């Protein structure tokens, strides 16, 4: 069975809010730096920018990926 991995380049995130508005089940704003991060439920350990999401959230995450003006999110099926 494959899984959908999510990766955020948080260093280049501009904190525009597009992700957490378009897909709040997967992404949220980090209150300390204003950048996007993966919600704790789907994070890979303590890394705010790496995670795995269930198939039912794929469309939501893809919408967020397309909404990102600086293209710092990557979705990879493994």
PQR file with spaces between the fields and no chain letter, atoms N, CA, C, O and H, PARSE charges and radii, in Angstrom:
ATOM       1  N    UNK     1       0.845   -1.184    0.000 -0.4000 1.5000
ATOM       2  CA   UNK     1       0.000    0.000    0.000 -0.0000 2.0000
ATOM       3  C    UNK     1       0.888    1.244    0.000  0.5500 1.7000
ATOM       4  O    UNK     1       1.869    1.315    0.740 -0.5500 1.4000
ATOM       5  N    UNK     2       0.543    2.202   -0.819 -0.4000 1.5000
ATOM       6  CA   UNK     2       1.333    3.432   -0.883 -0.0000 2.0000
ATOM       7  C    UNK     2       0.823    4.445    0.132  0.5500 1.7000
ATOM       8  O    UNK     2      -0.277    4.318    0.669 -0.5500 1.4000
ATOM       9  H    UNK     2      -0.254    2.145   -1.420  0.4000 1.0000
ATOM      10  N    UNK     3       1.642    5.440    0.375 -0.4000 1.5000
ATOM      11  CA   UNK     3       1.242    6.521    1.273 -0.0000 2.0000
ATOM      12  C    UNK     3       1.570    7.846    0.605  0.5500 1.7000
ATOM      13  O    UNK     3       2.416    7.917   -0.286 -0.5500 1.4000
ATOM      14  H    UNK     3       2.536    5.543   -0.062  0.4000 1.0000
ATOM      15  N    UNK     4       0.897    8.878    1.046 -0.4000 1.5000
ATOM      16  CA   UNK     4       1.133   10.202    0.495 -0.0000 2.0000
ATOM      17  C    UNK     4       1.964   10.997    1.490  0.5500 1.7000
ATOM      18  O    UNK     4       1.528   11.287    2.604 -0.5500 1.4000
ATOM      19  H    UNK     4       0.209    8.820    1.770  0.4000 1.0000
ATOM      20  N    UNK     5       3.160   11.337    1.062 -0.4000 1.5000
ATOM      21  CA   UNK     5       4.058   12.107    1.913 -0.0000 2.0000
ATOM      22  C    UNK     5       3.955   13.578    1.548  0.5500 1.7000
ATOM      23  O    UNK     5       3.833   13.942    0.378 -0.5500 1.4000
ATOM      24  H    UNK     5       3.514   11.102    0.157  0.4000 1.0000
ATOM      25  N    UNK     6       4.008   14.411    2.573 -0.4000 1.5000
ATOM      26  CA   UNK     6       3.924   15.858    2.408 -0.0000 2.0000
ATOM      27  C    UNK     6       5.217   16.461    2.927  0.5500 1.7000
ATOM      28  O    UNK     6       5.693   16.101    4.004 -0.5500 1.4000
ATOM      29  H    UNK     6       4.107   14.115    3.523  0.4000 1.0000
ATOM      30  N    UNK     7       5.774   17.372    2.166 -0.4000 1.5000
ATOM      31  CA   UNK     7       7.000   18.050    2.562 -0.0000 2.0000
ATOM      32  C    UNK     7       6.848   19.546    2.312  0.5500 1.7000
ATOM      33  O    UNK     7       6.418   19.968    1.239 -0.5500 1.4000
ATOM      34  H    UNK     7       5.387   17.665    1.292  0.4000 1.0000
ATOM      35  N    UNK     8       7.207   20.339    3.314 -0.4000 1.5000
ATOM      36  CA   UNK     8       7.150   21.799    3.206 -0.0000 2.0000
ATOM      37  C    UNK     8       8.562   22.354    3.358  0.5500 1.7000
ATOM      38  O    UNK     8       9.277   21.997    4.294 -0.5500 1.4000
ATOM      39  H    UNK     8       7.557   19.997    4.186  0.4000 1.0000
ATOM      40  N    UNK     9       8.955   23.215    2.450 -0.4000 1.5000
ATOM      41  CA   UNK     9      10.204   23.971    2.595 -0.0000 2.0000
ATOM      42  C    UNK     9       9.869   25.204    3.434  0.5500 1.7000
ATOM      43  O    UNK     9       9.612   26.281    2.896 -0.5500 1.4000
ATOM      44  H    UNK     9       8.374   23.505    1.690  0.4000 1.0000
ATOM      45  N    UNK    10       9.875   25.037    4.748 -0.4000 1.5000
ATOM      46  CA   UNK    10       9.444   26.103    5.650 -0.0000 2.0000
ATOM      47  C    UNK    10      10.354   27.330    5.584  0.5500 1.7000
ATOM      48  O    UNK    10       9.903   28.441    5.863 -0.5500 1.4000
ATOM      49  H    UNK    10      10.084   24.163    5.186  0.4000 1.0000
ATOM      50  N    UNK    11      11.613   27.150    5.225 -0.4000 1.5000
ATOM      51  CA   UNK    11      12.536   28.288    5.139 -0.0000 2.0000
ATOM      52  C    UNK    11      12.114   29.280    4.056  0.5500 1.7000
ATOM      53  O    UNK    11      12.385   30.476    4.163 -0.5500 1.4000
ATOM      54  H    UNK    11      11.980   26.248    4.999  0.4000 1.0000
ATOM      55  N    UNK    12      11.456   28.783    3.024 -0.4000 1.5000
ATOM      56  CA   UNK    12      11.038   29.648    1.922 -0.0000 2.0000
ATOM      57  C    UNK    12       9.548   29.964    1.924  0.5500 1.7000
ATOM      58  O    UNK    12       9.055   30.636    1.018 -0.5500 1.4000
ATOM      59  H    UNK    12      11.235   27.811    2.937  0.4000 1.0000
ATOM      60  N    UNK    13       8.834   29.490    2.926 -0.4000 1.5000
ATOM      61  CA   UNK    13       7.410   29.795    3.067 -0.0000 2.0000
ATOM      62  C    UNK    13       7.266   31.283    3.396  0.5500 1.7000
ATOM      63  O    UNK    13       8.021   31.827    4.201 -0.5500 1.4000
ATOM      64  H    UNK    13       9.234   28.944    3.663  0.4000 1.0000
ATOM      65  N    UNK    14       6.283   31.931    2.758 -0.4000 1.5000
ATOM      66  CA   UNK    14       6.073   33.363    3.013 -0.0000 2.0000
ATOM      67  C    UNK    14       4.914   33.618    3.977  0.5500 1.7000
ATOM      68  O    UNK    14       4.597   34.768    4.281 -0.5500 1.4000
ATOM      69  H    UNK    14       5.669   31.489    2.104  0.4000 1.0000
ATOM      70  N    UNK    15       4.284   32.544    4.457 -0.4000 1.5000
ATOM      71  CA   UNK    15       3.212   32.694    5.439 -0.0000 2.0000
ATOM      72  C    UNK    15       1.966   33.380    4.911  0.5500 1.7000
ATOM      73  O    UNK    15       1.308   34.120    5.643 -0.5500 1.4000
ATOM      74  H    UNK    15       4.542   31.610    4.211  0.4000 1.0000
ATOM      75  N    UNK    16       1.636   33.146    3.651 -0.4000 1.5000
ATOM      76  CA   UNK    16       0.496   33.832    3.025 -0.0000 2.0000
ATOM      77  C    UNK    16      -0.861   33.322    3.504  0.5500 1.7000
ATOM      78  O    UNK    16      -1.863   34.027    3.388 -0.5500 1.4000
ATOM      79  H    UNK    16       2.170   32.545    3.057  0.4000 1.0000
ATOM      80  N    UNK    17      -0.900   32.115    4.035 -0.4000 1.5000
ATOM      81  CA   UNK    17      -2.151   31.558    4.536 -0.0000 2.0000
ATOM      82  C    UNK    17      -2.917   30.701    3.552  0.5500 1.7000
ATOM      83  O    UNK    17      -3.943   30.123    3.911 -0.5500 1.4000
ATOM      84  H    UNK    17      -0.085   31.542    4.129  0.4000 1.0000
ATOM      85  N    UNK    18      -2.447   30.603    2.327 -0.4000 1.5000
ATOM      86  CA   UNK    18      -3.175   29.846    1.305 -0.0000 2.0000
ATOM      87  C    UNK    18      -3.386   28.388    1.710  0.5500 1.7000
ATOM      88  O    UNK    18      -4.440   27.820    1.423 -0.5500 1.4000
ATOM      89  H    UNK    18      -1.614   31.072    2.035  0.4000 1.0000
ATOM      90  N    UNK    19      -2.430   27.790    2.353 -0.4000 1.5000
ATOM      91  CA   UNK    19      -2.523   26.366    2.690 -0.0000 2.0000
ATOM      92  C    UNK    19      -3.536   26.099    3.767  0.5500 1.7000
ATOM      93  O    UNK    19      -4.422   25.258    3.614 -0.5500 1.4000
ATOM      94  H    UNK    19      -1.574   28.251    2.586  0.4000 1.0000
ATOM      95  N    UNK    20      -3.397   26.830    4.874 -0.4000 1.5000
ATOM      96  CA   UNK    20      -4.289   26.513    5.988 -0.0000 2.0000
ATOM      97  C    UNK    20      -5.709   26.977    5.726  0.5500 1.7000
ATOM      98  O    UNK    20      -6.633   26.524    6.402 -0.5500 1.4000
ATOM      99  H    UNK    20      -2.677   27.513    4.998  0.4000 1.0000
ATOM     100  N    UNK    21      -5.911   27.867    4.763 -0.4000 1.5000
ATOM     101  CA   UNK    21      -7.269   28.240    4.353 -0.0000 2.0000
ATOM     102  C    UNK    21      -7.852   27.165    3.427  0.5500 1.7000
ATOM     103  O    UNK    21      -9.013   26.785    3.576 -0.5500 1.4000
ATOM     104  H    UNK    21      -5.160   28.235    4.214  0.4000 1.0000
ATOM     105  N    UNK    22      -7.054   26.675    2.473 -0.4000 1.5000
ATOM     106  CA   UNK    22      -7.562   25.709    1.501 -0.0000 2.0000
ATOM     107  C    UNK    22      -7.565   24.272    2.013  0.5500 1.7000
ATOM     108  O    UNK    22      -8.299   23.438    1.482 -0.5500 1.4000
ATOM     109  H    UNK    22      -6.111   26.984    2.351  0.4000 1.0000
ATOM     110  N    UNK    23      -6.763   23.962    3.030 -0.4000 1.5000
ATOM     111  CA   UNK    23      -6.706   22.585    3.542 -0.0000 2.0000
ATOM     112  C    UNK    23      -6.368   22.575    5.039  0.5500 1.7000
ATOM     113  O    UNK    23      -5.284   22.133    5.423 -0.5500 1.4000
ATOM     114  H    UNK    23      -6.167   24.639    3.462  0.4000 1.0000
ATOM     115  N    UNK    24      -7.279   23.053    5.880 -0.4000 1.5000
ATOM     116  CA   UNK    24      -7.001   23.142    7.315 -0.0000 2.0000
ATOM     117  C    UNK    24      -6.892   21.792    8.019  0.5500 1.7000
ATOM     118  O    UNK    24      -6.413   21.732    9.152 -0.5500 1.4000
ATOM     119  H    UNK    24      -8.159   23.412    5.569  0.4000 1.0000
ATOM     120  N    UNK    25      -7.323   20.709    7.375 -0.4000 1.5000
ATOM     121  CA   UNK    25      -7.167   19.386    7.985 -0.0000 2.0000
ATOM     122  C    UNK    25      -5.716   18.922    7.972  0.5500 1.7000
ATOM     123  O    UNK    25      -5.335   18.047    8.749 -0.5500 1.4000
ATOM     124  H    UNK    25      -7.711   20.757    6.455  0.4000 1.0000
ATOM     125  N    UNK    26      -4.908   19.504    7.094 -0.4000 1.5000
ATOM     126  CA   UNK    26      -3.506   19.092    6.954 -0.0000 2.0000
ATOM     127  C    UNK    26      -2.532   20.190    7.376  0.5500 1.7000
ATOM     128  O    UNK    26      -1.485   19.900    7.954 -0.5500 1.4000
ATOM     129  H    UNK    26      -5.218   20.215    6.462  0.4000 1.0000
ATOM     130  N    UNK    27      -2.870   21.444    7.092 -0.4000 1.5000
ATOM     131  CA   UNK    27      -1.937   22.545    7.328 -0.0000 2.0000
ATOM     132  C    UNK    27      -2.490   23.561    8.320  0.5500 1.7000
ATOM     133  O    UNK    27      -3.698   23.769    8.427 -0.5500 1.4000
ATOM     134  H    UNK    27      -3.720   21.679    6.622  0.4000 1.0000
ATOM     135  N    UNK    28      -1.568   24.182    9.038 -0.4000 1.5000
ATOM     136  CA   UNK    28      -1.926   25.245    9.977 -0.0000 2.0000
ATOM     137  C    UNK    28      -0.792   26.253   10.041  0.5500 1.7000
ATOM     138  O    UNK    28       0.312   25.996    9.561 -0.5500 1.4000
ATOM     139  H    UNK    28      -0.586   24.013    8.951  0.4000 1.0000
ATOM     140  N    UNK    29      -1.076   27.394   10.636 -0.4000 1.5000
ATOM     141  CA   UNK    29      -0.054   28.425   10.797 -0.0000 2.0000
ATOM     142  C    UNK    29       0.714   28.179   12.088  0.5500 1.7000
ATOM     143  O    UNK    29       0.125   27.916   13.137 -0.5500 1.4000
ATOM     144  H    UNK    29      -1.973   27.602   11.026  0.4000 1.0000
ATOM     145  N    UNK    30       2.024   28.269   11.997 -0.4000 1.5000
ATOM     146  CA   UNK    30       2.860   28.205   13.189 -0.0000 2.0000
ATOM     147  C    UNK    30       2.785   29.563   13.870  0.5500 1.7000
ATOM     148  O    UNK    30       3.113   30.581   13.261 -0.5500 1.4000
ATOM     149  H    UNK    30       2.502   28.483   11.146  0.4000 1.0000
ATOM     150  N    UNK    31       2.364   29.585   15.110 -0.4000 1.5000
ATOM     151  CA   UNK    31       2.167   30.846   15.822 -0.0000 2.0000
ATOM     152  C    UNK    31       3.478   31.570   16.116  0.5500 1.7000
ATOM     153  O    UNK    31       3.478   32.790   16.279 -0.5500 1.4000
ATOM     154  H    UNK    31       2.098   28.757   15.604  0.4000 1.0000
ATOM     155  N    UNK    32       4.582   30.855   16.187 -0.4000 1.5000
ATOM     156  CA   UNK    32       5.870   31.480   16.502 -0.0000 2.0000
ATOM     157  C    UNK    32       6.483   32.213   15.314  0.5500 1.7000
ATOM     158  O    UNK    32       7.024   33.307   15.475 -0.5500 1.4000
ATOM     159  H    UNK    32       4.582   29.864   16.055  0.4000 1.0000
ATOM     160  N    UNK    33       6.403   31.614   14.111 -0.4000 1.5000
ATOM     161  CA   UNK    33       7.072   32.243   12.962 -0.0000 2.0000
ATOM     162  C    UNK    33       6.122   32.634   11.827  0.5500 1.7000
ATOM     163  O    UNK    33       6.550   33.258   10.856 -0.5500 1.4000
ATOM     164  H    UNK    33       5.963   30.726   13.981  0.4000 1.0000
ATOM     165  N    UNK    34       4.848   32.279   11.936 -0.4000 1.5000
ATOM     166  CA   UNK    34       3.871   32.661   10.922 -0.0000 2.0000
ATOM     167  C    UNK    34       3.855   31.792    9.678  0.5500 1.7000
ATOM     168  O    UNK    34       3.016   31.996    8.800 -0.5500 1.4000
ATOM     169  H    UNK    34       4.500   31.772   12.724  0.4000 1.0000
ATOM     170  N    UNK    35       4.755   30.832    9.581 -0.4000 1.5000
ATOM     171  CA   UNK    35       4.832   29.970    8.408 -0.0000 2.0000
ATOM     172  C    UNK    35       3.875   28.789    8.537  0.5500 1.7000
ATOM     173  O    UNK    35       3.385   28.487    9.625 -0.5500 1.4000
ATOM     174  H    UNK    35       5.436   30.666   10.295  0.4000 1.0000
ATOM     175  N    UNK    36       3.621   28.136    7.424 -0.4000 1.5000
ATOM     176  CA   UNK    36       2.783   26.944    7.427 -0.0000 2.0000
ATOM     177  C    UNK    36       3.525   25.769    8.043  0.5500 1.7000
ATOM     178  O    UNK    36       4.752   25.678    7.995 -0.5500 1.4000
ATOM     179  H    UNK    36       4.020   28.382    6.540  0.4000 1.0000
ATOM     180  N    UNK    37       2.742   24.883    8.620 -0.4000 1.5000
ATOM     181  CA   UNK    37       3.272   23.633    9.140 -0.0000 2.0000
ATOM     182  C    UNK    37       2.192   22.574    8.995  0.5500 1.7000
ATOM     183  O    UNK    37       1.019   22.887    8.786 -0.5500 1.4000
ATOM     184  H    UNK    37       1.746   24.957    8.659  0.4000 1.0000
ATOM     185  N    UNK    38       2.600   21.326    9.108 -0.4000 1.5000
ATOM     186  CA   UNK    38       1.660   20.217    9.047 -0.0000 2.0000
ATOM     187  C    UNK    38       1.046   20.048   10.436  0.5500 1.7000
ATOM     188  O    UNK    38       1.744   20.134   11.446 -0.5500 1.4000
ATOM     189  H    UNK    38       3.552   21.072    9.278  0.4000 1.0000
ATOM     190  N    UNK    39      -0.260   19.809   10.475 -0.4000 1.5000
ATOM     191  CA   UNK    39      -0.905   19.621   11.773 -0.0000 2.0000
ATOM     192  C    UNK    39      -0.268   18.432   12.483  0.5500 1.7000
ATOM     193  O    UNK    39       0.188   17.483   11.845 -0.5500 1.4000
ATOM     194  H    UNK    39      -0.827   19.739    9.655  0.4000 1.0000
ATOM     195  N    UNK    40      -0.243   18.498   13.788 -0.4000 1.5000
ATOM     196  CA   UNK    40       0.472   17.502   14.594 -0.0000 2.0000
ATOM     197  C    UNK    40       0.046   16.069   14.285  0.5500 1.7000
ATOM     198  O    UNK    40       0.878   15.162   14.267 -0.5500 1.4000
ATOM     199  H    UNK    40      -0.613   19.269   14.306  0.4000 1.0000
ATOM     200  N    UNK    41      -1.209   15.870   14.050 -0.4000 1.5000
ATOM     201  CA   UNK    41      -1.732   14.521   13.792 -0.0000 2.0000
ATOM     202  C    UNK    41      -1.020   13.818   12.634  0.5500 1.7000
ATOM     203  O    UNK    41      -0.858   12.598   12.661 -0.5500 1.4000
ATOM     204  H    UNK    41      -1.885   16.606   14.064  0.4000 1.0000
ATOM     205  N    UNK    42      -0.596   14.574   11.618 -0.4000 1.5000
ATOM     206  CA   UNK    42       0.002   13.983   10.427 -0.0000 2.0000
ATOM     207  C    UNK    42       1.502   14.226   10.306  0.5500 1.7000
ATOM     208  O    UNK    42       2.108   13.829    9.310 -0.5500 1.4000
ATOM     209  H    UNK    42      -0.728   15.565   11.596  0.4000 1.0000
ATOM     210  N    UNK    43       2.105   14.863   11.286 -0.4000 1.5000
ATOM     211  CA   UNK    43       3.548   15.125   11.239 -0.0000 2.0000
ATOM     212  C    UNK    43       4.360   13.848   11.393  0.5500 1.7000
ATOM     213  O    UNK    43       3.939   12.886   12.036 -0.5500 1.4000
ATOM     214  H    UNK    43       1.613   15.185   12.095  0.4000 1.0000
ATOM     215  N    UNK    44       5.532   13.874   10.784 -0.4000 1.5000
ATOM     216  CA   UNK    44       6.500   12.793   10.955 -0.0000 2.0000
ATOM     217  C    UNK    44       7.416   13.187   12.107  0.5500 1.7000
ATOM     218  O    UNK    44       8.408   13.888   11.905 -0.5500 1.4000
ATOM     219  H    UNK    44       5.874   14.655   10.262  0.4000 1.0000
ATOM     220  N    UNK    45       7.089   12.747   13.290 -0.4000 1.5000
ATOM     221  CA   UNK    45       7.884   13.092   14.463 -0.0000 2.0000
ATOM     222  C    UNK    45       7.748   14.558   14.810  0.5500 1.7000
ATOM     223  O    UNK    45       6.651   15.116   14.782 -0.5500 1.4000
ATOM     224  H    UNK    45       6.283   12.178   13.455  0.4000 1.0000
ATOM     225  N    UNK    46       8.865   15.177   15.137 -0.4000 1.5000
ATOM     226  CA   UNK    46       8.842   16.582   15.558 -0.0000 2.0000
ATOM     227  C    UNK    46       9.107   17.555   14.409  0.5500 1.7000
ATOM     228  O    UNK    46       9.153   18.766   14.626 -0.5500 1.4000
ATOM     229  H    UNK    46       9.756   14.723   15.161  0.4000 1.0000
ATOM     230  N    UNK    47       9.281   17.045   13.199 -0.4000 1.5000
ATOM     231  CA   UNK    47       9.555   17.894   12.041 -0.0000 2.0000
ATOM     232  C    UNK    47       8.262   18.558   11.572  0.5500 1.7000
ATOM     233  O    UNK    47       7.347   17.878   11.109 -0.5500 1.4000
ATOM     234  H    UNK    47       9.244   16.062   13.022  0.4000 1.0000
ATOM     235  N    UNK    48       8.184   19.868   11.691 -0.4000 1.5000
ATOM     236  CA   UNK    48       6.977   20.616   11.336 -0.0000 2.0000
ATOM     237  C    UNK    48       6.656   20.583    9.850  0.5500 1.7000
ATOM     238  O    UNK    48       5.516   20.825    9.454 -0.5500 1.4000
ATOM     239  H    UNK    48       8.927   20.421   12.067  0.4000 1.0000
ATOM     240  N    UNK    49       7.654   20.284    9.028 -0.4000 1.5000
ATOM     241  CA   UNK    49       7.485   20.340    7.583 -0.0000 2.0000
ATOM     242  C    UNK    49       7.456   18.998    6.879  0.5500 1.7000
ATOM     243  O    UNK    49       7.513   18.952    5.650 -0.5500 1.4000
ATOM     244  H    UNK    49       8.580   20.086    9.350  0.4000 1.0000
ATOM     245  N    UNK    50       7.369   17.905    7.622 -0.4000 1.5000
ATOM     246  CA   UNK    50       7.321   16.576    7.013 -0.0000 2.0000
ATOM     247  C    UNK    50       6.173   15.786    7.613  0.5500 1.7000
ATOM     248  O    UNK    50       5.943   15.829    8.821 -0.5500 1.4000
ATOM     249  H    UNK    50       7.323   17.942    8.620  0.4000 1.0000
ATOM     250  N    UNK    51       5.450   15.060    6.758 -0.4000 1.5000
ATOM     251  CA   UNK    51       4.361   14.259    7.280 -0.0000 2.0000
ATOM     252  C    UNK    51       3.808   13.275    6.276  0.5500 1.7000
ATOM     253  O    UNK    51       4.246   13.200    5.128 -0.5500 1.4000
ATOM     254  H    UNK    51       5.637   15.026    5.776  0.4000 1.0000
ATOM     255  N    UNK    52       2.827   12.523    6.750 -0.4000 1.5000
ATOM     256  CA   UNK    52       2.131   11.542    5.926 -0.0000 2.0000
ATOM     257  C    UNK    52       0.642   11.742    6.137  0.5500 1.7000
ATOM     258  O    UNK    52       0.179   11.897    7.267 -0.5500 1.4000
ATOM     259  H    UNK    52       2.471   12.584    7.682  0.4000 1.0000
ATOM     260  N    UNK    53      -0.104   11.738    5.041 -0.4000 1.5000
ATOM     261  CA   UNK    53      -1.545   11.969    5.154 -0.0000 2.0000
ATOM     262  C    UNK    53      -2.320   10.814    4.526  0.5500 1.7000
ATOM     263  O    UNK    53      -1.810   10.127    3.642 -0.5500 1.4000
ATOM     264  H    UNK    53       0.272   11.612    4.123  0.4000 1.0000
ATOM     265  N    UNK    54      -3.552   10.603    4.985 -0.4000 1.5000
ATOM     266  CA   UNK    54      -4.374    9.540    4.403 -0.0000 2.0000
ATOM     267  C    UNK    54      -4.879    9.929    3.014  0.5500 1.7000
ATOM     268  O    UNK    54      -4.930   11.106    2.658 -0.5500 1.4000
ATOM     269  H    UNK    54      -3.967   11.162    5.704  0.4000 1.0000
ATOM     270  N    UNK    55      -5.245    8.920    2.251 -0.4000 1.5000
ATOM     271  CA   UNK    55      -5.712    9.130    0.879 -0.0000 2.0000
ATOM     272  C    UNK    55      -6.906   10.074    0.784  0.5500 1.7000
ATOM     273  O    UNK    55      -7.034   10.811   -0.194 -0.5500 1.4000
ATOM     274  H    UNK    55      -5.203    7.964    2.541  0.4000 1.0000
ATOM     275  N    UNK    56      -7.776   10.060    1.785 -0.4000 1.5000
ATOM     276  CA   UNK    56      -8.970   10.905    1.701 -0.0000 2.0000
ATOM     277  C    UNK    56      -8.649   12.401    1.774  0.5500 1.7000
ATOM     278  O    UNK    56      -9.524   13.225    1.507 -0.5500 1.4000
ATOM     279  H    UNK    56      -7.672    9.462    2.579  0.4000 1.0000
ATOM     280  N    UNK    57      -7.415   12.767    2.127 -0.4000 1.5000
ATOM     281  CA   UNK    57      -7.011   14.176    2.167 -0.0000 2.0000
ATOM     282  C    UNK    57      -6.132   14.576    0.981  0.5500 1.7000
ATOM     283  O    UNK    57      -5.610   15.691    0.940 -0.5500 1.4000
ATOM     284  H    UNK    57      -6.704   12.098    2.344  0.4000 1.0000
ATOM     285  N    UNK    58      -5.970   13.676    0.027 -0.4000 1.5000
ATOM     286  CA   UNK    58      -5.103   13.962   -1.120 -0.0000 2.0000
ATOM     287  C    UNK    58      -5.588   15.162   -1.929  0.5500 1.7000
ATOM     288  O    UNK    58      -4.791   16.041   -2.258 -0.5500 1.4000
ATOM     289  H    UNK    58      -6.394   12.771    0.060  0.4000 1.0000
ATOM     290  N    UNK    59      -6.866   15.216   -2.251 -0.4000 1.5000
ATOM     291  CA   UNK    59      -7.392   16.332   -3.047 -0.0000 2.0000
ATOM     292  C    UNK    59      -7.210   17.650   -2.313  0.5500 1.7000
ATOM     293  O    UNK    59      -6.814   18.652   -2.908 -0.5500 1.4000
ATOM     294  H    UNK    59      -7.513   14.502   -1.984  0.4000 1.0000
ATOM     295  N    UNK    60      -7.497   17.645   -1.038 -0.4000 1.5000
ATOM     296  CA   UNK    60      -7.324   18.842   -0.213 -0.0000 2.0000
ATOM     297  C    UNK    60      -5.867   19.316   -0.258  0.5500 1.7000
ATOM     298  O    UNK    60      -5.603   20.499   -0.472 -0.5500 1.4000
ATOM     299  H    UNK    60      -7.819   16.831   -0.554  0.4000 1.0000
ATOM     300  N    UNK    61      -4.928   18.392   -0.055 -0.4000 1.5000
ATOM     301  CA   UNK    61      -3.507   18.743   -0.050 -0.0000 2.0000
ATOM     302  C    UNK    61      -3.046   19.219   -1.428  0.5500 1.7000
ATOM     303  O    UNK    61      -2.229   20.134   -1.526 -0.5500 1.4000
ATOM     304  H    UNK    61      -5.143   17.431    0.120  0.4000 1.0000
ATOM     305  N    UNK    62      -3.563   18.606   -2.487 -0.4000 1.5000
ATOM     306  CA   UNK    62      -3.201   19.047   -3.841 -0.0000 2.0000
ATOM     307  C    UNK    62      -3.716   20.455   -4.112  0.5500 1.7000
ATOM     308  O    UNK    62      -3.041   21.252   -4.764 -0.5500 1.4000
ATOM     309  H    UNK    62      -4.227   17.863   -2.407  0.4000 1.0000
ATOM     310  N    UNK    63      -4.903   20.760   -3.617 -0.4000 1.5000
ATOM     311  CA   UNK    63      -5.424   22.123   -3.763 -0.0000 2.0000
ATOM     312  C    UNK    63      -4.516   23.126   -3.060  0.5500 1.7000
ATOM     313  O    UNK    63      -4.269   24.214   -3.581 -0.5500 1.4000
ATOM     314  H    UNK    63      -5.451   20.113   -3.088  0.4000 1.0000
ATOM     315  N    UNK    64      -4.027   22.768   -1.895 -0.4000 1.5000
ATOM     316  CA   UNK    64      -3.105   23.642   -1.167 -0.0000 2.0000
ATOM     317  C    UNK    64      -1.790   23.789   -1.924  0.5500 1.7000
ATOM     318  O    UNK    64      -1.232   24.883   -2.009 -0.5500 1.4000
ATOM     319  H    UNK    64      -4.228   21.885   -1.472  0.4000 1.0000
ATOM     320  N    UNK    65      -1.303   22.686   -2.470 -0.4000 1.5000
ATOM     321  CA   UNK    65      -0.062   22.721   -3.254 -0.0000 2.0000
ATOM     322  C    UNK    65      -0.201   23.689   -4.428  0.5500 1.7000
ATOM     323  O    UNK    65       0.706   24.475   -4.700 -0.5500 1.4000
ATOM     324  H    UNK    65      -1.756   21.797   -2.401  0.4000 1.0000
ATOM     325  N    UNK    66      -1.326   23.630   -5.114 -0.4000 1.5000
ATOM     326  CA   UNK    66      -1.563   24.509   -6.263 -0.0000 2.0000
ATOM     327  C    UNK    66      -1.777   25.963   -5.847  0.5500 1.7000
ATOM     328  O    UNK    66      -1.476   26.878   -6.613 -0.5500 1.4000
ATOM     329  H    UNK    66      -2.063   22.991   -4.893  0.4000 1.0000
ATOM     330  N    UNK    67      -2.293   26.177   -4.642 -0.4000 1.5000
ATOM     331  CA   UNK    67      -2.560   27.537   -4.160 -0.0000 2.0000
ATOM     332  C    UNK    67      -1.309   28.253   -3.664  0.5500 1.7000
ATOM     333  O    UNK    67      -1.306   29.476   -3.525 -0.5500 1.4000
ATOM     334  H    UNK    67      -2.538   25.434   -4.019  0.4000 1.0000
ATOM     335  N    UNK    68      -0.256   27.504   -3.400 -0.4000 1.5000
ATOM     336  CA   UNK    68       0.967   28.104   -2.848 -0.0000 2.0000
ATOM     337  C    UNK    68       1.652   28.992   -3.891  0.5500 1.7000
ATOM     338  O    UNK    68       2.065   28.498   -4.940 -0.5500 1.4000
ATOM     339  H    UNK    68      -0.258   26.510   -3.513  0.4000 1.0000
ATOM     340  N    UNK    69       1.777   30.290   -3.618 -0.4000 1.5000
ATOM     341  CA   UNK    69       2.378   31.191   -4.600 -0.0000 2.0000
ATOM     342  C    UNK    69       3.888   31.019   -4.769  0.5500 1.7000
ATOM     343  O    UNK    69       4.450   31.457   -5.773 -0.5500 1.4000
ATOM     344  H    UNK    69       1.442   30.692   -2.766  0.4000 1.0000
ATOM     345  N    UNK    70       4.544   30.387   -3.802 -0.4000 1.5000
ATOM     346  CA   UNK    70       5.998   30.208   -3.903 -0.0000 2.0000
ATOM     347  C    UNK    70       6.396   28.741   -4.073  0.5500 1.7000
ATOM     348  O    UNK    70       7.582   28.411   -4.051 -0.5500 1.4000
ATOM     349  H    UNK    70       4.088   30.031   -2.987  0.4000 1.0000
ATOM     350  N    UNK    71       5.414   27.873   -4.239 -0.4000 1.5000
ATOM     351  CA   UNK    71       5.630   26.459   -4.570 -0.0000 2.0000
ATOM     352  C    UNK    71       6.617   25.758   -3.640  0.5500 1.7000
ATOM     353  O    UNK    71       7.608   25.183   -4.089 -0.5500 1.4000
ATOM     354  H    UNK    71       4.451   28.141   -4.257  0.4000 1.0000
ATOM     355  N    UNK    72       6.333   25.814   -2.344 -0.4000 1.5000
ATOM     356  CA   UNK    72       7.237   25.184   -1.378 -0.0000 2.0000
ATOM     357  C    UNK    72       6.659   23.918   -0.746  0.5500 1.7000
ATOM     358  O    UNK    72       7.199   23.409    0.237 -0.5500 1.4000
ATOM     359  H    UNK    72       5.528   26.281   -1.980  0.4000 1.0000
ATOM     360  N    UNK    73       5.580   23.419   -1.300 -0.4000 1.5000
ATOM     361  CA   UNK    73       5.001   22.166   -0.817 -0.0000 2.0000
ATOM     362  C    UNK    73       5.185   21.087   -1.869  0.5500 1.7000
ATOM     363  O    UNK    73       5.035   21.334   -3.066 -0.5500 1.4000
ATOM     364  H    UNK    73       5.141   23.833   -2.098  0.4000 1.0000
ATOM     365  N    UNK    74       5.514   19.878   -1.404 -0.4000 1.5000
ATOM     366  CA   UNK    74       5.677   18.744   -2.309 -0.0000 2.0000
ATOM     367  C    UNK    74       4.854   17.578   -1.784  0.5500 1.7000
ATOM     368  O    UNK    74       4.906   17.243   -0.600 -0.5500 1.4000
ATOM     369  H    UNK    74       5.636   19.677   -0.432  0.4000 1.0000
ATOM     370  N    UNK    75       4.101   16.971   -2.676 -0.4000 1.5000
ATOM     371  CA   UNK    75       3.357   15.757   -2.374 -0.0000 2.0000
ATOM     372  C    UNK    75       3.994   14.627   -3.165  0.5500 1.7000
ATOM     373  O    UNK    75       4.214   14.749   -4.370 -0.5500 1.4000
ATOM     374  H    UNK    75       4.059   17.243   -3.638  0.4000 1.0000
ATOM     375  N    UNK    76       4.288   13.535   -2.488 -0.4000 1.5000
ATOM     376  CA   UNK    76       4.956   12.412   -3.127 -0.0000 2.0000
ATOM     377  C    UNK    76       4.271   11.118   -2.719  0.5500 1.7000
ATOM     378  O    UNK    76       4.093   10.857   -1.529 -0.5500 1.4000
ATOM     379  H    UNK    76       4.109   13.435   -1.509  0.4000 1.0000
ATOM     380  N    UNK    77       3.893   10.324   -3.677 -0.4000 1.5000
ATOM     381  CA   UNK    77       3.318    9.013   -3.380 -0.0000 2.0000
ATOM     382  C    UNK    77       4.461    8.004   -3.325  0.5500 1.7000
ATOM     383  O    UNK    77       5.258    7.898   -4.257 -0.5500 1.4000
ATOM     384  H    UNK    77       4.038   10.536   -4.643  0.4000 1.0000
ATOM     385  N    UNK    78       4.527    7.270   -2.224 -0.4000 1.5000
ATOM     386  CA   UNK    78       5.602    6.273   -2.062 -0.0000 2.0000
ATOM     387  C    UNK    78       5.029    4.887   -1.885  0.5500 1.7000
ATOM     388  O    UNK    78       5.780    3.923   -1.736 -0.5500 1.4000
ATOM     389  H    UNK    78       3.879    7.356   -1.467  0.4000 1.0000
